[in-house]
Amino acid sequence: MNPTSDAKRRKRRSKKEIHRILQEYEGCNQSIEDYCKKQNIPSNTFYNWRKKYGTGALGGFTKVLVTVPSQGNLFAEVGKIRLYQPVSAAYLKELGS
């Protein structure tokens, strides 16, 4: 019988800890893969958490900044995505997921 090494053991995290990790990621300027390597979290686990629990403390909602068109007729920003024409709420929802 081979003992399981610490590196192969799965670490169980509480919902509170998962939400903290997701919220912390939202505040950093790294790719998910880089962030997960730094935190020693498999990236597929991170994606599963994000799908199940949403993004950070927002509980599945994505912050959308709607601006008054000024330069270049910017309609809205979702993360780093800029929209220059009006779109439906369903489209914005899909961008956020």
N, C-alpha and C positions, 0 to 999 in steps of 0.2 A: 504494500500500500504506500503510495507516494503522498507525502503531506503537501498541501496546497501552499505555494509561496505567497508572501504578502503582496507581491506585484500582481498576482492573478486573482486575488480576492476582490469581490465587488464591494464597494463602500456604499452603504445605504445612507441616503440623505433625507432629512425631514422636508416637508413642503416649505417650511419657513426658510430653510437653507437653500433650497432650489430657487425660490423666489428671489432671495438675496443675490445668488449667482447670476440669475437672468437680469436683474436690475443693474448689477455691477457691470455686466457686459454692455448694456445699453449706454453706459457712461464712458466706455473706452473707445479708442479709435483703432481697433484691431479687427482682423478677420476672425471668424468663429474658430477656424482651425488653429490660428496662433493663440487665441485666448484659451482654448481648450488644452493645448499643449502646456501652456504656462500653469494652468490650474490642475493639470493631470486628470482631465475628464475626457473620455472618448467623445469625439465630435458627434457621433450618431446618438449618444445619450443626450447631449445638449439639444440637438434638434428634436428629439422626442419630448424632452421637458418643455421646450418652447411651444411645441404643438399642443401638449396637454395642459400646460399652465399659463400660456400666453407669454407676453413679454414683460418681465419685471413686475413691479407693483401695480401696473396698469390692468392686470387681470384679463389679458387678451385683447385689450384695446390698443390701437396705435395712435400716437399723437400725430395729428395732421395740422399743419400750419397753413391757414388760408390767408392769403394776402391780397391787398387791393392792387390790381395790375398797375404797374408803373413803368419799369423798364422791361421791354420785351414781352409785355402782356403775361407775366407770370400769374398763373391761377392758384396753384397750391404746391406745397412741398411735403413729401412723405419721406422722411429720412433724408437721404441724399438725392432723391428723385424729384425733379422739378417738372411740373405740368404747366403747359402754356395755353391750354384750352380747357373749357369746362368739361368735366366728366361726371358720370353718375356716382352715387354713393357706393354702389356695388363694386364699381371699378376701383375706387379708393380702398375699399375693404380688401379686395384681392391683392392690391399692392402691399398692404400692411401685413398680410399673412405669409 
